[in-house]
Each structure stands twice: as structure tokens, then as C-alpha cells.
Amino acid sequence: MQGAYSNSTSINSSALVLYNLYLVKIKPCCLCLSLGISQVTKTVQGMAKLSCNYNISVDELSRVRIYWQKENKMVLSVISGRVQVWSQYQNRTIPEITNNLSLVILALRLSDRGTYTCVVQKTKKGSFQVEHLTSLKVKLCDLWELITLGTWSSNRMLREKQSQRKDKEVRVQ
């Protein structure tokens, strides 16, 4: 049921995805594009730049719909050139239309972890149809995790070096 809201709960060989209160049916062949999901690892309070890997001209912007969502919840949409950012991402999300339709998320939060999907729809035969679909996984760790991992790694290396020195000293004597 393309471009219409549906209460359907059955999903056969197609996937149903929510976009701007519309339920869009995506054919299985489109899902094949997202099987090789890239991963981006960042720190809390950092910045993530997610690329849709699709370019359009500024002239095409009025004839294209662009949706960024995180696990079926909207993050940002660009419809007829108008950008709408959902409340959880307000004042910290920037669309980079001229750079592979990228989504920049500033001041990352632990709640920003997850899979983000970029959908580009173009008009064909009078209705919008999926032209491009890309997914990326955002992995976040807080600074404490990085310090802990870094300290553990440094301490381990230090212990290994000390152990190697003791082995050399024992051999020399």
C-alpha cells in the first residue's frame, strides 16, 4: 500500500517502513542494498556524519523526498526543499544536501546508538517511489568506556613489557 497509512500487521515478501506518517512498501530487491550495513563508532558528545551515498542537484530538491530515520522513527525529512527535524534531534542535526545527502548529528547521546536509514524517493508515473536506500549503524561509547579501555590496554602492554624484562633478567643471570 504505497503512500497510504495502513493498519496492516502482516508482512509477506516486502517490508513496510514508516515515513512521515505514511506506510511505504519497499520491495525486497531494495532491501538488498542495505544488507552490507556500514558502522560508525563515535563518542558521546561527539559528532557523527552519516552519508546517504546519493547525490542530487539543488534543482532536483523540489522533486525529491529525503527521509532519515532511526529504527523506523523519523529523524529528519526534506520534502519539496523544506527541512523538518523531529524534536529529539532539534538544534543538533544538520542535513548536508550537497554532500551525499549526509546527516550530521552533533552532541551525540547514548540514545543515538542504532541503525539509521536514508531513503530517497523520486516521482515516477505520478507517485513517489523509492529510488535509493542506505543504512548505517551508529555505535557510541561514552568517554569513561574509552578511558577504561585505553587504561586497560596501556596497563596490559605495561605488564607485558615488565614480564619480558624479567624474562631477560632471568636469562642473563
QUIBELHU-V621685 format. One record per pair of residues at least 12 apart in sequence whose C-alpha atoms are under 7 Angstrom apart, sorted by the first residue. I is the first residue (numbers start at 1). J is the second residue. Records with the same first field share a line. If there is no record, write none. Layout:
I->J + J
This chain:
1->24 + 25
2->23 + 24 + 25
3->22 + 23 + 24
4->22 + 23
5->21 + 22 + 23
6->23
13->28
14->26 + 27 + 28
15->27
17->72
18->72
19->74
30->133
33->133 + 134
34->133 + 134 + 135
37->135 + 136 + 137
38->136 + 137
39->136 + 137 + 138
40->137 + 138 + 139
41->138 + 139 + 140
42->139 + 140 + 141
43->140 + 141 + 142 + 143
44->108 + 109 + 110 + 140 + 141 + 142 + 143
45->107 + 108 + 109
46->106 + 107 + 108
47->105 + 106 + 107 + 108
48->104 + 105 + 106
49->102 + 103 + 104 + 105
50->102 + 103 + 104
51->100 + 101 + 102 + 103
52->100 + 101 + 102 + 118 + 134
53->100
54->100 + 101
55->100 + 101
61->80 + 81
62->80 + 81
63->80 + 122 + 123
64->79 + 80 + 120 + 121 + 122
65->78 + 79 + 80 + 120 + 121 + 122
66->78 + 79 + 119 + 120 + 121
67->118 + 119 + 120
68->116 + 117 + 118 + 119
69->116 + 117 + 118
70->114 + 115 + 116 + 117
71->114 + 115 + 116
74->86
75->89
92->105 + 106 + 107
93->105 + 106
110->140
113->138 + 139 + 140
114->137 + 138 + 139
115->135 + 136 + 137 + 138
116->135 + 136 + 137
117->134 + 135 + 136
118->133 + 134 + 135
119->132 + 133 + 134
120->132 + 133
